Amino acid sequence: MDGFRKIRVRMAPSPTGPLHFGTARTALFNWLFARAQGGDFVLRIEDTDIERSSPEYEKDIINGLKWFGLDWDEGPDVGGNYGPYRQSERLEIYEKYLQKLIDENKSYYCFCSKEQLELDRQAMLAQGLAPKYSGRCRNLSKEESEKRIANGEKAVIRFKTPGIEVEFIDLIRGKLKFDATLIGDIVIARNLRSPLFIFSGAVDDFEMKITHVIRGEDHISNTPKQVLIQRALGFDEVKYAHLPLILAPNRTKLSKRYLETSLNDYRKQGYLPEAMFNFLALLGWHPKDEQEIFSAEELIKEFDLKRIQKAGAIFDINKLEWLNGQYIKKIKPVDLAGKLTEFVPSEWLNNKELFIRAVAVEKERMKKLTDFKELADFFFELPDYKAELLIWPRPKEIEKINKEKTLNNLKLLLEEISKIFKADFNAANLEKAIIPLTEVWGRGELLWPLRAGLSGKEISPGPFEIMEVLGKEETLRRLKIAIEKLE
Ligand code: GLU
């Protein structure tokens, strides 16, 4: 509760592109605040810019938010008491308020052409003034404006910005003051049926009984304008919280490449929704202690607007990778295998048991789901490698190990491994059988060619783990191939 009002927050994306990283973070902070306070979380689609908005982007935004675990109490897809939740379906509401402002002489039609506006702008700049609207149409009489509109003349609707100092409380930054005389009369609608988001958003925050607006710092200059519009319409005050900008590790503005990467791209790169969720929550907010891994429930319990920082939040992709790796480690192989199916060639799924065993072995090494394909390819098909790979690239001080010796060692291994029953063919038993041999024949001398022959790769998991995954038959087949390569 906020006084007598139930806490209500909203996420208000414009569907003019896919769901981006920054938008996802804003949604998450609103969600956490609502869930922590027992409030409502509303999804409102701000699609009044019909040329740039599209239903596909709306779908992408909704799917993206759901993918990483958010849900909402009201929205275009779930309904609610304050709908409709798409601004394009609420035009008569905005029209009513636009008309009210015009009738009360708090807004007016502006007929200035683009060229005229540009000339005015240049003139102000030439005088060393910060450009704003000249106010040319501010005092046109209502009769004249209406006649010109009736004659089909093009006009926009401007808000009569009062020349005062606007103050509002930002829950993160404290009291903020803006000199509204610098703002000038802003355009709030292209016509009665075509409001700009600055206006429709202010109206909807009131109509939808929103108590707190939590959004990115990039909106901070819109806030005094919206506060003035709300006051002009006699609306209740809304509380604001502006989230810090997201910065690159060198504290410069994060390049669009990262920030504007859609959440879906991260999904395709093999990030888990839980990791993404955790990572985004720490982007500008910090817990009481040093804990870094949080479930959604833990975050709801801990979340407090007071611990949102003012300074820019550093976007560290290495941290995201690390977190993702931590989450991958926690998943059971069989469940992880299920998540990996879309990231591997379909033939790999023919032998389900082999697939799950390979997942169990590679799990610890994976940072992203996409890593598996490169890490585990050799389990499914032995790469065509050169015979030299089998010879241990030993440290210089050790006596030269040559082709013959490697060949003999591989033959010895083939013999020993053949003796192990299929039922006992696991990493522990294999290790028990082979380690004693290394005491006589040398560790690197035996284990290197064994591992290289099994994987066909310079780098791979250890030989015992690989053998357990491959099973006896395939292990022996690969050892024979290695021997043939050296013969
Ligand atoms: N539609 C605006 C945007 O996507 C929302 C601004 C707000 O949260 O008030 O940037």
Residues whose N, C-alpha, C, O or C-beta is under 5 A from the ligand:
A	BS01	LIG	A12 P13 S14 E46 F197 G201 R215
